[in-house]
Amino acid sequence: MIFFFLTSGLFLGWSLGANDASHVFGCAVGSKMVSFRKAAIIASIFVILGAVLQGSGATHTLGKLGGVNAIGGSFTLAFAAAITIYVMTKFSLPVSSTQAIVGAIIGWNIFTGNPTDANTLSKIVIVWVIGPVLGAIFAILFYILINSIKKASKIHLISFESYIRTGLIMVGAFASYSLGANNIANVMGVFAPAFNLLDLNFGLFSLSSNQQLFLLGGLAIAVGILTYSKKVMQTIGANIIELTAEAALVVVLAESLVLFIFSSTGLSDFFVRIGLPPIPMVPVSSTQVIVGCVIGIGLYKGARNINFKLLGEIALGWVATPVMSGLIAFFSLFFMKNIFSIAVGHKIVEGLKPADSAAITPDANMSGIIKYLLIGIVITGFLTSIYFYLLERKKARELKISEDKFWKNIK
């Protein structure tokens, strides 16, 4: 039964991987500097790591926006957000899981009669605005810096592209980690108060109840990246603006920094220690950030090569996503409650914790399944790594043989 309620969250994770996570390597793939397969594998690994190791930062913020106090409600909200993202993705519109889940939570608040926390909502919306602006600023600054280094060093073009390719991989891995740490709240945040799983102890490390949920969500995101993100990667990287190699690196680097800023509790605590206001730990829309970065490069190079028609379609998706998700959530909650008689939540009474009526008892079977699932993932990952290593060596040998034959025929 637990897995049934989690299916909508896993579907949402898959949708996020198919859309939001693709933006991490979209510019690299669109500029042909990194192959889709390599980008997808790297992004999948680091998204999972970010989700498990640092995934709790933004979950608390979504909980303050609306404390979903029934498992049926969590299932329905994740389902509504996933359907919204899936529909937008089918139309090749890069949309945000953050906007989808926020719209769904507001729909739950309206259905159950709970107030929407205006302060939390305003923080989230402000970050939606600040994110792409910061992305554009960082992109312009990094673009100027890299071009200055390129001119000053007088490096050979082939060597320069090799460095750029390596940089794209490294920065993309960091961006994937930050994305997993920040956006896993969109996938599993509504489930966290309702699930109480036994801690898993592996000796060297242990996984809490929330980390087990984040692991499952991270795996769903990884599946979405591997199976359905290629088309959106090409839309982001190639259709908005034609990117050079250094521009692709700059866009990924700028996006990585923005995601890191709004994901790092350590950086926020540092700001507080030096007398600055804390950085809000909220889920950031990677869609908006990546588009802001690309626009920043376009404005610096001249607005003539920006595809404004596509930008208009994307802007339409930004407005439609929370509205559509909220409406789907509202009517789905009505359907679940009145047709299937499933508890989807109630109005929160002051002084009563939402989790008091929602949490399930610790489930040893569920935790055991996750334990063996993790062991299977490690073994599969190790065997897959060996396979791809041997495959790359085979390609290198074949290339060397072809080159030897070419030079032999010339002689």
C-alpha positions, 0 to 999 in steps of 0.5 A: 500500500505504501508503494501505491501512494508513492507512485505519484511521487515517483511519476513526478520524479520521472517528470522532473528528470525528463524536464527540469534535470535536462537543463543541467546538460542541455546547453552542452548537448545542444552545442554538441560538446558532450554526448547525450548518453554521457551527460545523462549518466553523469546527471543521474549519478549526481542528482541521486547523490544530491537528493540523498545527502542534501535534500532536506533544505527546501522541504521545510519551506514547502511544508510551511506553504501548506502542511499536507496532513494525509497520505492520500493528499500527498499522493494526489498533489504529486499526481496533479503536479506530475500530470501537469509537467507531463502535458507540458513536456509533451508539447516540448515546453520547458516547465518547472516542477517547483511551479507545479507542486506549489500550484498543487499545494495551493489547490490543497489549501483551498480544498481543505480550507487551510490558509496559504502562508503568504510570507512563504509564497512570496519568498518562493515567487521572489526567488522565481524572479531573482533566479533568472536575473542572477543567472543572466548576470552571472552568465554575462560576467563569466562569458567576459571572463572566459573570453578574456582568458582565451585571448590572453592565453592564446591557447590553441583552438583544439586544446581550448575546446578540450578544456571546455568539454572537460569543464562542461562535464565537471560543472554539469556534475556539480549542477546535477548535485545542486539540482538534486539537493534543491528540487527533491523537495518538489518530488518527495516533500509532500510525503515527508510528514506522512511517512515514518520509515525505520532508519537503515544502518549500513555501518559506514553510513545510515539513511533516515526515513526522509533520506530513503524517500529522497533516494527513491525520488532521486532514482525516479529523476534519474530514470526520467533523465535517461529515458525522456530528457533528450528532446528537451535538452535539444530545445533548451540548448539549440533552439533558444540561441545558437551557443558556442562552446564557451557560451555553453560552459558559461550557461551551465556554470552560471546555472550551477552557481544560482542553484548552489546559492539557494541550496546551501544552508552553510552559505546561508548560515555564513551570511547570518554570521556576518550580519547579512539576511539569510538566503531563502532555502526554497526550490529553485526553478531550473527552467527559469534560471537556465533560460535567464542564463541563455538570455544573458548571453544573447543580450550580451552578444546582441538580441538578434539571435534570440528566438523570442517566439520560443521564449513566448511559449515558455513564458506561457508555460510558466503562467499555465503550470501553477494554474493548471496544477492547482485546478487538477489538484483541487478536482482530483482531491474532490474525486479521491475523497468522495468517490474512493473515500480516501482521506486527503487532509483536513483543516489544520487546527492551531496547536495540532501538528499535521504529522500527528494524524498523518504519519504511518507506523515504521515499516520494516518491510519497506525499509528492507526493500529499500536496503536491498534496492540500494545494494542492487543499485551499487552492484548495477552501477559498478557493472555498468561502469565496467561495461562503458569503460570497456566499450570506450576502450574498444572504440579507441582501439578501433579508431587507432586501427583506422588511423593507422590504415589511413596513414599507411595508405597515404604512404 
